[in-house]
Amino acid sequence: MSRFALMMSRFLVTSWVGAAGIFIWLTVLLAISPELDSIAKDKAALIRFPVIYQFSFYVLVPAYVFHLISFRAMRACFTRWVIAAFTIPFLVMLGTVDYFNVYLPIADMIDPPGMVRPMQFHDYHDASERMGGMMFVLGLVTALMLNWPVKAGCASPDNSNNEYVPGNG
């Protein structure tokens, strides 16, 4: 069960990073698109952003639960396990703070779509970009750390956790 949990934790964190990367790319493309007016861009933001916040919650919370279950499979790599045990819930916390303290105020400022934005919009928008970037980088580092092959010194002597050990096949 612990090896399955480890696989699921790795899969879910990596999936979140991929989805976040696509979301960021799509957001930038929509923002710079000359084919869309401000009303269409505002409507797209009001549709798109709640979906990524929901996806993040529905993927990262199970990733954390699976990570906690995976302790036995990663016990020989305790440092990696502990770091991910802190970074995964930190990603959930950052996303929650971003949603309630940044996105919802922005959503109020752009709804109804096409209206003139208040002065504080740019401050919230900058905060959203910083939070999103921070979450993406932290998620990427976490995924890399979870998926990186272990060193021979990190694997248990009998390699009972079936991790890849360089030089052992």
N, C-alpha and C positions, 0 to 999 in steps of 0.2 A: 504493500500500500504506500510506503514512503517513497519508493522510486516512481510510482505513478503520480503521486502528489508533486514530486520534484519536477517531473516532466510537464505537468499541468501548470505549475507555477512559472516555469520557464516559458512555456507556450503562451500563456496569458499576458505576461509582462512584455514579451516580444511582440505579440499581436497588438497590444496597446501602443507600443512605440511606432509600429508600422501605420496604424490607423491615425495616430497623432501627426505623423509626418505627412501623410496624404491630406489630412485636414488643414495643416499649415500651408501646404503647397496650394491647395484649392482656394483657401482664404486669400492668399496673396494674389493668385490669378484673378479672382473675382474683384478684388479691390482695385487692381490696376486696369481692368478691362474697360476699354473705351466704349464697348457695345452696351454696357449697362448704365442706366441712370441711377441717381441716388436713391430713388424709391425702390428699384429692383435690388440694389445692394443692401438696403436696410431690411427689406423683406427676406432676402436670403440669409442675412445674419440672424434674424429672429427665428428662422426655421433651423438653420444649421447648428448654431451654438448649443441649444438645449440637447440636441442629439449627441454631440461629443461629450458633454458632461454626463449624460445618462450612460453612454457607452463606457466612459472611464470608470464610473462607479460600479457598473455591472461586470466589468472585467477585472478591475484592480482589487476589489474586495474579495472575490473568490481566489484571485492569485495569492493574496495574503493568507487566506485560510489554508490553501494548498501548501504554501510555503511553511506555515507552522507545522503542518502534518509531515513535511519532508525532512524534519530534523534528523531522523535516523539515517536517511540516505546521504545527508551532508555532514554528519557529525565529525568526520575527519577534516572537513574544511569549515571549521566552526566560524572563523573570521568572516568568510563570505556569507555564511548563513545569517550571522548577526547583523552584518551591514544591510543585507536585503530585508531582514526583519524590521529594520528601522526605515529604510527608504521606501518600501512599498506603502506602508500606511502614511508616510509623510506625503507621498504623491496624492493619496486620497484626501488628506487634509488640505493640501495646497489647492486641489481642484474644488473642494467644498468652499474654502475661503474665497477663491476666485469667483465661483458661481454666485454666492450670496453677496459678497462685498464689492464685486467689480461688474460681473455680467448683468445682474438684475438692475443695478442703477443705469448701466448703458442701455439696456433694453427699454427702460422707461424713457430714456432720452430720445430713442429713435422710433418710438411707437406713439403716434402713427408715423409710418414711413414717409420720408421726404421732407420732414419739418426741419427748421433751422435748429442746429444743435447748440445747447448752452455752452458757456465757456469751460465748465469743468469736464466736458466730454473728452477733451484731449488728454487730460490727466488720467481719467479712467481708462481710456484707450491705451495709453502708454503703460499703465499698470497691468492691463490685460496682456499686452505683448510681453512684458517682462515675466509675468507669472507663467504664461504659456511656454516661453522659451526655457525658463528654469525647469518647468515640469518635463519638457521634452528631453533636455540634456540629462536630468537626473534619471529619467526612465531609460534613456539609452545606455547610460553608464550601468544602471542596475541590470538591464538585459544582457549587456556584454559580460558583466561579472558573473551572472548566473549561468551563461552559456559557454564561457571560456573553458577550454579543457584544463583539467587540474594537473598540477605538478606531481611528480612521483612522491615527493615528501608530504603532499596533502592527502594522498589516497591512503586508505587503511591498508595494513600489511597484506591482508588476503584479498584486497580490492573487492570486498563483499558488496560494495555499493554499485559495482559495475560501471564506475565512471571511467572515461577514457584516460589512460595514463600514457603519456608519450614514451615510446620505446617498448611498450608492452603490447603493441598490436593495435 
